[in-house]
Every structure is written in structure tokens, then in C-alpha cells.
Amino acid sequence: NDLRTDNQPRTLYLVRVVVFSTVQPLIQGTCTVSVTVLRNVNPPIFTGSSTVTVLETHPMQDMVLNV
């Protein structure tokens, strides 16, 4: 949608993330990530893509990536 003509702007999106191990024992976990969007008619500019590896010991509730 074009932000200039969007009559029902959404500012919050919920994304379900599923992760799993690839070794025995197989472990799976899920979480819901909330994405808050600041409405702006100017398109975003990204300098590249991002890949993140999160260790098992990463503290819960800590930021992993900011774009």
C-alpha cells in the first residue's frame, strides 16, 4: 500500500518467529516479535541486508538487531 493513500494505517505488526535446533535432542521454541512502524511518506534507505546469529546464552529481552 502507498502510505499517502492508506486510509487505515497500521503502526504495529506482530511476527511469529519459530526456531529449532538441528541436532539431537530436537528443541523448538516460538516467540512473537512486535514491530512498531513510524509512519513516514519517505521510503526507507537501507545500506544492505542483515544476518544475525543468536547464541543460546543471549539474555532474554535484550535487543538482537536494530535497522
Secondary structure, 3 states (H helix, E strand, C coil): CCCCCCCCCCCEEEEEEEEECCCCCCCEEEEEEEEECCCCCCCCCCCCCCCCCCCCCCCCCCCCCCC
